[in-house]
Amino acid sequence: MIDQHSAIGLRDMHPMQLEALMALIGVTLELASKTDDDELLAQVESDCDELVKLFGGNGVKVTVETH
């Protein structure tokens, strides 16, 4: 287990780092949603969720709307 006092969190990041990380997560989820592969999207959502939580965030939840 990582000692919370030595781990960097989202609040510790420079705003440009945080923006880049969130942009990467957003693009990753968008690309996964365009594959029409529900299993892939679920795995990518889970990976992104864990990444955000690892940095102290609340996580990620994906909702797909079809038009």
C-alpha positions as CSV (number, residue, x, y, z in Angstrom):
1,M,0.0,0.0,0.0
2,I,1.3,3.5,-0.9
3,D,1.8,5.8,2.1
4,Q,-0.7,8.6,1.5
5,H,1.7,11.2,2.8
6,S,4.2,10.4,0.0
7,A,1.7,10.0,-2.9
8,I,0.8,12.8,-5.2
9,G,-2.9,13.6,-5.6
10,L,-4.9,15.5,-8.1
11,R,-4.9,18.6,-5.9
12,D,-1.1,18.5,-5.8
13,M,-0.7,18.6,-9.6
14,H,0.0,21.7,-11.6
15,P,-3.2,22.7,-13.4
16,M,-1.6,21.9,-16.8
17,Q,-0.8,18.4,-15.5
18,L,-4.3,17.9,-14.3
19,E,-5.8,19.2,-17.6
20,A,-3.5,16.9,-19.6
21,L,-4.4,13.8,-17.5
22,M,-8.2,14.6,-17.8
23,A,-7.9,15.2,-21.5
24,L,-6.1,11.8,-22.0
25,I,-8.8,10.1,-20.0
26,G,-11.5,11.8,-22.0
27,V,-10.0,10.9,-25.3
28,T,-9.4,7.3,-24.2
29,L,-13.0,6.9,-23.1
30,E,-14.3,8.6,-26.3
31,L,-12.2,6.3,-28.5
32,A,-13.4,3.2,-26.6
33,S,-17.0,4.3,-27.0
34,K,-16.6,4.5,-30.7
35,T,-15.5,0.9,-31.1
36,D,-19.0,-0.5,-30.4
37,D,-17.3,-3.1,-28.2
38,D,-19.1,-3.1,-24.8
39,E,-16.5,-5.3,-23.1
40,L,-13.7,-3.0,-24.3
41,L,-15.5,0.1,-23.1
42,A,-16.2,-1.5,-19.7
43,Q,-12.5,-2.4,-19.3
44,V,-11.4,1.1,-20.3
45,E,-13.9,2.7,-18.0
46,S,-12.7,0.5,-15.1
47,D,-9.0,1.4,-15.9
48,C,-9.8,5.1,-16.0
49,D,-11.8,4.9,-12.9
50,E,-9.0,3.2,-11.0
51,L,-6.5,5.7,-12.3
52,V,-8.5,8.7,-11.1
53,K,-9.1,7.0,-7.7
54,L,-5.4,6.3,-7.4
55,F,-4.8,10.0,-7.6
56,G,-7.4,10.7,-4.9
57,G,-10.4,11.5,-7.2
58,N,-13.9,10.2,-7.1
59,G,-13.6,8.0,-10.1
60,V,-15.1,7.8,-13.6
61,K,-18.5,6.6,-14.7
62,V,-19.5,6.3,-18.4
63,T,-23.0,6.7,-19.7
64,V,-23.5,6.0,-23.4
65,E,-26.4,7.7,-25.2
66,T,-27.4,6.6,-28.6
67,H,-29.2,8.9,-31.0
